[in-house]
Amino acid sequence: MDCESLILNSKASFLSVKIDGLSSDFLFDTGATRSVLLDSTAVPNFSNKKISSFGVAKGADKKKIVNQLLTVKLSSPLFESDTKVLSFIKMPDSKCGQFKTNYSGILGMDVFFENQSVMQLDFSNSKVCNITTQQFRQYLSDNQYQLLKSKCKSNQIFVYLEIEGKEYLFKMDSGYTGNIIMPYNEKLSFKNDKKLELEGSLFQTISSHTSGSEILYEKMPVTFGSFNLEAKLNVSTSIKAQNIGIDFIKAFDWLIDYNNNKIYVKRNQNSIESAFKRRVMYYAKVKAEKLEIVVKEKSQTKFNLGDEIVSVNGQKVTAENQCELQDLLNRTEDWNSLQLEVISISK
């Protein structure tokens, strides 16, 4: 059995890889069909690499960017390729905190399904493994794993969930840090009234920062295989994908038999976030050296999206303290408890 430690940090999962012999952390993303380089400094002698343009790549918001390609030696205990073709994309980055990219690339399903092994996602022990046929049969004989209604195609994994008794197909996307997300559809209607409606730029995809409205539900009844659960669900106008994210995925251990189109899971001890941690009024973010309001709860009217915050509790916003003040604002549920000086976008 070949295994690699899975690093869970800030609701994201990472694997260590070597690019042309240099170690680097990549985001482990079951939602990505091909692997991507984001940071050119992770590749020794990058300037000598031949870069070619071919086609386009799409983010979860379906926006397109030019697909640039380069060839590297990519290896880990789970795979090895002397001529692995990576897409090279300059991902929109941010200066601070939760919005800042702190990994060198995205590890997609192409590197795993090329080696024809059964993949084990062991979130109980925070590791990813390639397992042998004998080990796979042993896991199944223990009767701990259950077969899911699922499908695998084109380096993608899909599973079915029932929400309020209705079945939906979801892509397995460990690159999405949330729980369950669905694109907005006027025919989509839920009975659950435990919800929060937000407007603005809540997500970052590989191609852009999103802009739209988000309806967030808490304690949504979900049936997954034989498991009856409660989870958070986001209905989004900005994200066009229908996915389950890492917060849901990590609550199970997985056996992915891609070649036979079968997925097995067992419940582990990891919890699934089902309730809101706070009632969001606003979120702020540093953009173009300014601290701006980028998200607001729909009914809030005191501030507008795009308003610039110039001081917090009498402290002027500067390049040195922007990230600290952004963090303070985004940890504060009620902004009425703060003294804010704001330049309105409407002026």
N, C-alpha and C positions, 0 to 999 in steps of 0.2 A: 504494500500500500504506500503510495506517494502522497504526502500531505504538506500543506503550507499553512502557517498560522494566519488567521484572519484578524486583522486589527480593526476593532470597532471604536470609532472616535467621532463625537459630535453627530451622532445619527448617520454616520457613513461607514462603509467597510472598505478596507484597503488590503492589498497583497503586495509583498515585496517582489520585484522582478529585477533582472539584469538586462540592460540595453548595451550591447557591444561591451559587456563586461562590467559596466558601472551600475551599482545598485540604486534603485529608486522605488518610491511608493506609487502604485497605480490604484485608482478607484476601481473596486470590483463591481462590475455593472452587468447584471444578467439581462438588462434591457437593451444593451448595445450589441448590435449584430457584428460589428468589427471594432478592433482595438484602435485607439487614438493616442497620439503624442500631443501633449499640450505645452510642454516646456522644452525648448530646444537645448537648454543647458544640461538636460539629462542624457544627451547623446554626445559621447566623445567625438571631437572633430566634426561637429555638425556642419560646419561651413563647407566641408569637403563632400557632403552628401549630395547626391543628385535628387532634386525635388521635381516631381512631375504633377501636372494637374489632370484630374480625370473625374468628370461628373460632379455631383453635388452631394452634400451630407445634410441631414435634417435633424433638428432637435425635437424634443417632445411637443414643442409648439408648432411643429411642421414648417418652420422657417428654414430657408435653404442657404447654405454657404458653399463656396467652392471647395472641392475635395482635393487636397494636395497629398501626394503619396511619397514615401521614402522607404527604403529597405534597410533593416537592421538585423543583428543577431539578438533574439529575444529568448530569455530562458528563466526557469524557476524549477523547483522540484516537481512541478506539475506538467511542464511542457518545455520543449526546446526546439527552436527553429533558427537555422543559420541565415535564412533569407525571408524573414517575416516582413510583410508589407504593412506599414502603419499609415493611417491617415494623420496628417499634421494640421492641426486647427488651432488658431489663436483664440482661445476661449475668452469671452468678456470677463474681466476680473474686477475685483473691488478691493478697496484699501483695507477694510476692517472686518474682524470677527467672523460671524456666521456666513458672510457673503464672500469671504476671501478663499481663493483656491489654494490649497496647500498640498497638492499632489501633482505628479509630473505627467500623468496620462490616465487613460481609461482602458481597463482590461475588459474586452467584450467576450461574447460567447464563442467567437471564431477560434480562439486559441485552445478552448476546451474540446469543442466538438470535432476539431481536426484530428485529435488523437484517439477517437473512437472508444474511450473509456466510459464507464459509468461514473458520474460525478456525485460525490457525497458532500452536501453542505451541512456540516456539523456545527450548528450554532450552540449546542450544549457545551462544546469544548473549543469553540472559536477556531475552526479549521476547515479547510477545503481539501478534499482528497480525491484521487483517482483510485477506485477500488477494483479488485480482480473479480472475475465471474464467481469464483468460490466464495469470496467475502460477501458479494452481493446476495448470493443465494442464502448465506448464513443469516444475514440481516432479515431477509424475508421469512426464513423459517422460524425466527423468534416471535413472529406475529405482532411485532410492535409497530411496524410500518403498515399503512393502509394505502391501497391504490386509489388515486384520484381520477376523476374525470378531467382529462387534460389533452393537450396536443402540442407537438413540437414540430416546427418547420422553419427553414431558413435562418438557423441560428437563433431562434426565438422559442420561448417556453410560455405556454398559455394554460391557465387553469380556470375552473368555473367556481363562482361564488353565488350563493343566493342571498339577496338583500331584500328584507321585508317579504320574503317568500318567492321572489322572482329571480330567475337565473340569469347571470351575466358572465361574459367571457373577459378575463383579465390577463394582461401580459405580466409576467414576473419580472420586476424591475428593481434590482437592489441598488441601482444608482439614484432612485428617487428616495429621499430621506423620510418621506411621510408614510402614511398608512394605506389608504385606498383613495384613488383619484379617478374621476369620470369626467369626460367632456360634457359641457352643457348641451342639453337637448330640450326643446320646449315640451316634448312629450314625457320627459323624465320627471316623475313626481313621487315624493316620499311623504309618508304620514308623520314621520318623526318631526316634532316641532322644536327640538333642542338644537338650534342652529345659530350661526353667526355669519353675517354677510359682510364681506370686505371688498374694497376697491383699490386698485393700484398695481404695483409691481411686487408681487409676492415671491416669484420664482426666478431662478437663473437656469437656463438650459445651455446646451453646448453652443447654441447659435446666438442667443440674445438674453436680455432681461425681459421677462414677460410684462404685459400690461393688460388688465382686464378685471373681471369681477369673480369672486370666489364665494361659494356658499359652503360653509363648514358645518358638518353635522357631528354631534357627539353621541356616544352610546347607541350607535346604529346596530340593529340586530343582523348578524351575518352567520350564514351556515357555510362551512367549508369542509367538504367531505362529511364525516360524521360529527364534526365539532360545531357546537352552537356557541357563538362568541358575540361580544360587543366590540365595536371598533369605531375609530373616527373616519369620516368620509368627506372628501372634498369634491364638489361639483364645480368645474372650472370653465370659464370662457376662454382662458388664455392657453391652457394645456389641452392638446387635442388627442392625447393618448388615454387609454383606459387601462390603468396599471395598479398592481399591488406593490408597495414599496418596502424598504428594509425594515420599517417598524412592525409590519405585519409578517414579513418573511422570516425574521429572526426568531419568531415565537414557535418555529417548527424546525425539525431536522429533515433534510430532503435527500432522496435518492433519485437521480435524474438519468434514466436509461434512454438517452436521446435516440439511439439507433432503433430501438423497439417502440418508440413513441409512448413511453410509460413513465409516470411520475408517482413517487411514493412519499408519504410524509408521516411523521409522528410528532405529537405535541411535546414541547420541552418546558423548562421552568421559566423561560423568558416571558415577561408580560407584554400585552398589547395595550398601547395607550388608547383609552376609550373616552376619556373626559378632557375637556379643555383645562389647561394649566392656568390660564388667565383669560379674562375677557378683553380682547384687543380693542383699543380705541384708535391708536395710531402706531405706525412703525416709521423709524427714520433711517436714513442711509447716507453715507458720504458719496456724493456724485460730483465729479468735476471740481473737486476741492471744496464743495459746499455741503453742509449737513441739511438734507432736504427731507420732507415728509413724503414717503413713497407708498404708504398703505394707510387707509383709514377705514374704520367701520362705517358702513353705508349711511347710518343715520346721523353721524357726527357732522356738525357744521361750523365748529369754532375755527378749524384750520382747513386748508385746501391741499390737495395733492400738488406737490411742486413747491410749496411754501418753504422758504429758507429759514432755518433756526439759527440765530446769530448769538444768542446767549441762553444759558441754562442756570437758573438760580443765581443770577448775577455774574456768572462766569462766562466771559466772552469765548465764543468758539474759535479755535485756532487750528492750524495744521498739526500742532503737537498734541492737542487734546480731543480731536474730532472722534477718534475711535472710542475713547473712554466715555465721551458724552453720548455717542450713538448707543453704546452698551447700556448706559444708565436709562436713556429714554426707552429702549426696547425691553428693559426689565420692569419698567414702571407701568402698572395697569391703568392708573388714573392720572392723566397728564394735568388735571386740574390741581393736583398736589404739587406741581412744579411751577416755578416762575419762568416763563418763556418769553423771549423777545423774538418775534418772527417778522420777516419781510414777506408779505403776501404776494403770491404770483399774480393776483388780480390788479395789483397797483402798477 
